Every structure is written in C-alpha cells, then in structure tokens.
C-alpha cells in the first residue's frame, strides 16, 4: 500500500487561479511560493491575483448570475449538482486530505474526517435542504396577496482563513451556491490548494463555468479588491477581528455590500466544583485546546477552574498533555501537527514568552519541537496562575497554549469570562441544572456548551457575539446571509 509520504512525494499541486471554468495564472504573471509547514518543502508556485484578476472573476460571476445558468435552475436541479459535488469530494477525499495536510500542517487523520468529511457533508446538507424550503404568504387583507420570497443576492465574495481551509470555504460556498448565487472565493495565501481543487470538482459535478471562481492571493491585494469591488453584492468573511473591521469599512466605502463576519475568539471554559464528570471535563479542556494545534477560533483557551478543585484538575490535565505531543502530520496516529507557517510560530512563541514574563507559571511545554524536520512545531503548553489582565488571557494566541485561571463562585467566573472583546464560544460544567441554565444565559457567546465542549453539527448556527463577528455560518440561518427577502404585492379583484 502506498504510504502518505509516497503520495506526498508524487503530488503535483496546481497553484493557478480558477476563473470562468478554467485554470489561469494571474494577469500580472506574479506568483508566490507555497511552502509546507511540515518540513519547509516547496509545494509549488501559486498565482498572486490582484485587482485585475478580481475584475475578471467578478465579471465572470456577474455574467453567470445574470444569464441564469445557475440561479435560473430549479432548486431540485441545484440540489442534484451539489449532492454530486459532495460525492466527488469524497471520491477525491484522499487527494484533498493530503493537500490540506501538506499545505496547512494538520494531522492527516483529521484532514480526512473533519475537513474532507465535514466539508462534503456541508455541501451535501445545503444541497439537500434547498428544495425543501418554502416561501411565505403574508396575512394581508383579502383584496391583496403579498408574497414574501427569497432571492439570491447575486455575486458573493467569500474570504476565508487558513485554519480549516476547506471547511470554512464550504460553510460559505454551500449555502451561497444552493441559494443560486455566483461565488468568488479567496482562500488564505497560507493554504490555497484545496479551494482551487474544489473549484475543479464543482465544475466536474455540473456547477456551470463562472458560477464558482477561486482567486488565490494576498489579503491586501486580492482580498481588499474584492471587499472594495462595486459589483460584489455580498461578502462572507471568516478571519481575524482586525481584518473583519477593515472588511466592514471597505463595504461601507464602496457599494455597501452586505458584509458578514466570523471572527476571532478567546473562549472561556468554566469548570465548577460540582462538575459531574471531572475526567470528561479534563479530556475536553485539553483535547479542545490542542486540537488543530490550537488554531481553532472556538478553542477554549481560557480555562476557569473553581479554586477548591483546581489542584486536582491540573494534576489530571498534566497527565494528559503528553498525549498531544506534536508528531509527523502524515502519520495516521498523530493528533497534533505543525503550526501553519514561520510567522504564526513566531507569534505563538512570543505569547509563550509574554506569559512567562508576566508571571504566569509554566507547567508544561513552552518550547518548539521537532526542529530537525525543518517544519514548525510547538509543544502543548499549559500555564497556571494566569490572571485576566495578562496578555495570554486577553488576546487570541491561535496556538496550543492553555491558560488556567480560577474563580470563587460562578458569578465571579461569568464576570471574568465575559470580560473580553470576544464572544464566540463558552462552556460551563456543573451538575446543578439551574446553575447550568443561569450561567449559559449569562455568558455572552454565540454558543454555550454545558458539560461538554465539542458538540458540533451542520444543523446548528456558528458565530459570535461582540467582536467575534456579526453573522452565523451553518444551519438554515446561513441562508439569511446569501438571500434577499422580496415582498410582492398583488391586487386581487
Ligand atoms: P486573517 O484575518 O489574517 O485572514 C483571513 C483572510 O482574510 C485571508 O484570506 C486573508 O488573505 C484575508 N485578508 C487579510 N487582510 C485582508 C484585507 N486587508 N482585505 C481583505 N482580505 C484580507 O485571519 P487568519 O490568520 O487567516 O485566520 C485566523 C483568524 O480567523 C483567527 O482570528 C480565527 O479566530 C478566525 N476564525 C474565525 C472563525 C469563525 O467562524 N468565527 C473560524 C475560523 C477562523
């Protein structure tokens, strides 16, 4: 059987953009190097798209939208194509998983299940949903009929980050395409390969040329040109809060395109002394912060443990940390892989240094690992005696670093948990039902977990309060972002 390393050696990644159904280089002929974080090896060159390419891709998307080659198809027809798209993603699943792991550094076992599996499931789910949604008739007087219908917004730009490249792309393109829009997707410059391959697969499934375009390139070039474009009707953005603010400004500066943002987080995980299953809480606290190398927007990076059980909790947690030692991402047994690039590695190491300097107590990790590979790896790191004023407790690190804080009663925990600009996820562990409900009501976050952390399903909305963003991905609610509501009044008699 061919090993993942042999498959990786044989892989020829195509870094050209995908516009109007064809692979093309940037008009400027500019390219950038794509390196693998696993070992620093060059994966190939990628088209460095800019405003000129954005103009061409948006024009292709607009033409495809206006002539109805996709928007004009019945929901059942779009469903058939999207379901085939999902089937083909699974057919090419190994190739997609390999591209994701080589490009971004995550373990191959999760690329196959979480990324390919999750993205294909998302495409299939929105495809399946679209021919089961009805419009409305308003209860108006008898001499009129008022129809409330949903229509696609038109040309949707999707700008996504590097941490779950294919999955974040799927969360945008699936509802947008199902609703009949045309899409221009800009993947992160750090991980463009799977998005480009998805566009080819969509074409093979029957998504007409021009309906789904992919432009790799840098944020300040291709990304900003999309956000400022006068003929883009809607932008679905996932990324940092810093850039999310710029996206909203650019939407306002240009054509007031609808701008939906899914941004950063600093999620609080509150473990009360009456936690019904301490081992499960430890497993979830550790597993969720170190999953995806800590590069998850909803990672529970602030762990609040009630003072009376903190020592016991930390002892159990420390016993688990070695299970997450970074390994070779192409080994099926590895659970923690490489940090996405040298810049992110430097950021993470800088936060670890600031934790030390601010007086937090380093209990595990704190160093780079596997340096002989030429890749970027960080040990799973645990700080105790963190207080809410420290930088590591306030800012999103986006790496495998857990800060342990403590609290005296649940009101104190909620106050500390809410004292952040972010509001993505939170959790509370308690056996007291009333306390669980009151605490989950008091936590200002888009998702609150009770006695678990990793609950996840395409059927539930995902998004944040406060500066974690303004939209919701996943679930039927995502259609709100990619459709306009139209009222049609009809005179009767
Ligand atoms: P980022 O904001 O640096 O980049 C995200 C995307 O925006 C990339 O494609 C980038 O090229 C582009 N971009 C950068 N500058 C731009 C500009 N001036 N104009 C237009 N586009 C621009 O974020 P990142 O480092 O790629 O991703 C990590 C961030 O994403 C974290 O903050 C994480 O929490 C967040 N995230 C949020 C969610 C969510 O659902 N809330 C999910 C995943 C990641």
Boltz pocket constraint, residues with backbone or C-beta under 6 A from the ligand:
constraints:
  - pocket:
      binder: B
      contacts: [[A, 159], [A, 160], [A, 161], [A, 162], [A, 163], [A, 164], [A, 168], [A, 186], [A, 187], [A, 188], [A, 189], [A, 217], [A, 218], [A, 219], [A, 220], [A, 222], [A, 223], [A, 224], [A, 225], [A, 227], [A, 238], [A, 239], [A, 240], [A, 241], [A, 242], [A, 243], [A, 244], [A, 246], [A, 262], [A, 263], [A, 264], [A, 265], [A, 296], [A, 297], [A, 298], [A, 396], [A, 398], [A, 424], [A, 462], [A, 463], [A, 464], [A, 468], [A, 469], [A, 473]]
      max_distance: 6.0
